Amino acid sequence: AVARPQQNHRASKKSSLGRPASPGSGSMSNTAAKAVAEPLVVPDFLPASIAFTPEWKALEEHVDEIKRSHLRDLLLDETRCKKMFFENEGILADLSRQRMTEKTLQLLFKLADQANLKGKINAMFNGEHLNLTEDRAVLHVALRAQRDEVIMCDGKNVVPDVWEVLDKIKDFSNSVRSGEWKGQTGEELTDVVAIGIGGSFLGPLFAHTALRTDQEAAGLAYGRNLRFLANVDPVDVARALNGLRPETTLVVVVSKTFTTAETMLNARTVRSWLTASLGQEAVAKHMVAVSTNTTLVREFGIDPENAFAFWDWVGGRYSVCSAVGVLPLALQYGFPVIERFLQGANAVDRHFHEAPFDSNIPVLLGLASVWNVSFLHYPARAILPYCQALSKLAPHIQQVSMESNGKGVGIDGNPLPYEAGEIDFGEPGTNGQHSFYQLIHQGRVIPCDFIGVVKSQQSVYLKACGPASVGGEVVSNHDELMCNFFAQADALATGKSAIELRAEQVPDHLIPHKTFTGNRPSLSIMLPDLTAYTVGQVLSLYENRIAVQGFVWGINSFDQWGVELGKVLASKVRTAMHNCRTKSRKISPSDGFNPSTSNLLNRYLSGKAE
Ligand code: F6P
């Protein structure tokens, strides 16, 4: 049994954290992620652990009931299937293959109330400083607000600031795309290299991968190139620049802090590539920045006029709708396409903010994940889009989810008395079926998100090409893809019993190997199509779902202290490596590394790997 954790300091006020607004909030600030100096005051509207509440206990008791059921039977219940089917603005979400009944949902709604989920969602939209450890608001939803919406942060409506930057991106991208903005030699800039890592890369890459095969977007991108450079590995630099000419290349340095080691080194490397042939003055025409840190942008040599701001109330992994994503994507596809992406995200934000929980898709999905992780004890989630264009969804959601909810303490600093966070991974179907699905079918139980699209982005290859090579009917490529989308979810849910196998004359010794236990949960999400608008919807659906999970678990989903230690140690290695290289000496005990690291470092420095 886990002892009830001590509550840390609790604020008496319900609606405010009783702390003055941070100086840079609401404007382009120079603050990198900073810890707040004074003890954290957890306001009453942010209850942390709810593990000792009757609502939590009721769900724990309910687990036994669910364990006695099998999805094979639950799926025969037509009423249940109807009640587990949700729809909003074209998005269909079918939860009938979750190990849940209506009662589970009702108990989860009670748990959500106990966690003050509604209050937390409202607090997020109201610009409260939910990110307590950095004393920041969490307002990525403001990035896709409509021009006339009002979203307050520290006494200021931030929507006009957001639109000022969007208008600047619109003008700049129009002028680059039209050829009005020219490079140093007078050539048009047709190629863009976006340098950034983590949230300054994964979200934009996801959206770009989703849009590049959309017929309309692809037409608008004709003759243009968008590349990403994230890894500090020189191989990534070489690949990103391969085939590009400095004369036609625009470089966008994307970094919220403008201090991230990998990004800044890559930015310097690419600046040298540009200036080696075009001269130092080329930076003014060929390099722009996206950051919250004007001072460092200027110090790097980029005119702040050529910088696109965002704000400390945007977390890196939630920044794709800021200039981080909008600028490179608008340069590639034109601003109107990206505006539709923002509109799609905004539509789901509004649904999330306004819909009652029993029809609120991000809330329902988030609660289902809490149920799977904390009550059924499934540690992972597979994200399986049956859509090649969504192939970068899983890598993006990995960061959004695991950096947000991969925490060991509640918002009050006390150890979590339950499992929170989950291991996210995935690949597009059907590729994943030929890779890791074996484990999902007969090994570990991993709740899956199946994502399908009704209308393919491709109007070609839509006709069936016969004759069938594998037997059975001949269908088109897209239908074949979607056959698997439907089949896999049922295979996981219903399985195949020994009785069925015997009826098929399967020899006894093979029966254990060929049995599928079934009862493996999944979620089916179906989109009408994959356009800029629906890509925005998918993004918001996942971002808000992940926030729901963190809100219920009572953690701070908006800080990421877990990435710091490795950075500090890398810096220590960097110093030692530099000293050893410049002074031609070996690592010694005085450098402060353990024998294992010293040995590895010395082998590396000597260039011998044997
Ligand atoms: O990996 C840690 C992290 O801080 C992420 O949260 C962030 O998305 C990434 O590094 C990049 O940070 P920046 O945009 O400041 O370069």
Residues whose N, C-alpha, C, O or C-beta is under 5 A from the ligand:
A	BS01	F6P	I197 G198 G199 S200 V254 S255 K256 T257 F258 T260 T263 G316 R317 Q560 V563
